[in-house]
Amino acid sequence: MKKREFDVIVIGAGSGLIISSYAANKGLKVAIIEEGPFGGTCLNRGCIPSKMLIHVADVIENIKRANLFGITAEVKDINWGKIQKWVWGTVDPSAKGIEEANKNAKNITVYKSRGEFVDKKVLKVKDELITAERIFICAGTRPQVPNFEGLRDINYITSDEALRLEKQPKKLVIVGGGYISAELNHFFSSLGTDVTVVYRGDILLKNEDTEIAEAFTKIVSKKYNVMLNTDIVRFSKSGNNIKVILKQNGKEKEIIVDTVLMTTGRVPNTDILKVENSGVKTKNGFVVVDEFMETNIPGIFAIGDIVGRYQFKHSANLEANYCAYNAFNPSKKIKVDYSAMPHAIFTSPQIAGVGFTEQELKERKIKYLTGKYNYYKTGMGKAMEDKDGFVKVLVDPKRKEILGCHILGHDASTLIQEVIVAMKNKLGIEGITDTVHIHPALPEVVLRAFYSIKGINE
């Protein structure tokens, strides 16, 4: 079998492209292994297409709320095909363009195929063995599919397929209660699909601050069919439809749907890569790395979802930049700084968070004070008729350090940005309270949440 040597091998063409570009620009011979479209999960199966589709849902929801402002409006028709064409007419050319750019780039060789480890620093790609002194594992995760009875006998989908459906589902059951479930429920429901969310827990988005999760669960339970504390018993075919048998409070129930969407978590792709053949240590399938993103095998690094520290595109990009620097500057390594790592959930209402949740502070026995302010008590919040939105802040009572911030409501992902900046730069609450906020813009709700903290100077 033919064997070829490179200076660098990058497995995965998502955030790993930051590393391959860095190495190629240094004049090193780089191999990129990617069997799918370039751009990774974010561009092709996640962030970008999902947010484009969710924006459609947001537009529809605004139309449906028009009567609150004295406007008579209705959604008369939804052109599913046109929506899909708009999204994938944007995403697919972008992915193809990234791939072509890499194929034509100096010092880069693209392997458009699956690769797997056969030895410590040796991978098999088709009928070729390739090796390099530095290897970067950036191969991400894939949807996890539980072994429910009858599931393999029906045509279920995961988030990978949900975004590219040729036909809009009429009746859909979503299994799971995390952020993917919440976002896709918002999209399909807003476009008119009859959605039932089935979750075995007693609260949706359980990893959010409990007050945020409880408020969100209450809101969506009024809007959609949400079945909590519910287990899947089995699936079976029912003509052209699917029968789902559920158990809630000890009683079995039956629903008939045309589509089943599994959103029950994600698993790392280490098994596909046969990482065990490299000698790289894993834990629960995730690659174990140190504070510099290096594995137990010198010269082999890993970043992103396959590491499992954070599963966000922005955290993967952060790790990639640190990893690239550390791998090629071994005497001047820098620990990855994850401080003020934020996230957002693009559902309705939108959610964003950064720092500790209140339950985490209680578990760690860290003293804190809270501040909270409702959107509706501000000029813009009232103008928007957002009666559910609020900002919650958590601060250190003595040092006035911002420990966390959690927002539920319109533009939460945008509003939280000033708090992220303040936390990252260790500005304390004065970074917010001493800054002039435009009146009556929506960011005033963040300011007033900090003003509402009681006992801060005691």
Summary of the structure (lengths in Angstrom):
residues: 458
radius of gyration: 24.0
end to end distance: 73.4
largest distance: 73.4
contacts: 1539
relative contact order: 0.11
helix: 36%
strand: 27%
